[in-house]
Amino acid sequence: MGEEDVKQFNVYLPVGLIKQVKIHAVETGSSLSALVADALRAYLEQQSRKER
């Protein structure tokens, strides 16, 4: 996740989605935190492009 400061952030997600994310993280050699941070950044970038 780089040199950014980090803080724990708890969210509630469907159990099936959690399982999928954990499997994907293992398969790609990524941490859950990095995977979720990347997904949120991509989502926010996409939303920002839609607003322009």
For each residue, the residues with C-beta under 8 A, 3 or more apart:
1: 4 6 31 33 34 37
2:
3:
4: 1
5:
6: 1 33
7:
8:
9:
10:
11:
12:
13: 17 18 21
14: 17 18
15: 18 19
16: 19 20
17: 13 14 20 21
18: 13 14 15 21 22
19: 15 16 22 23
20: 16 17 23 24
21: 13 17 18 24 25 32 35 36
22: 18 19 25 26 32
23: 19 20 26 27
24: 20 21 27 28 30 35
25: 21 22 28 30 31 32 35
26: 22 23 29
27: 23 24
28: 24 25 35
29: 26
30: 24 25 34 35
31: 1 25 34 35
32: 21 22 25 35 36
33: 1 6 36 37
34: 1 30 31 37 38
35: 21 24 25 28 30 31 32 38 39
36: 21 32 33 39 40
37: 1 33 34 40 41
38: 34 35 41 42
39: 35 36 42 43
40: 36 37 43 44
41: 37 38 44 45
42: 38 39 45 46
43: 39 40 46 47
44: 40 41 47 48
45: 41 42 48 49
46: 42 43 49 50
47: 43 44 50 51
48: 44 45 51 52
49: 45 46 52
50: 46 47
51: 47 48
52: 48 49
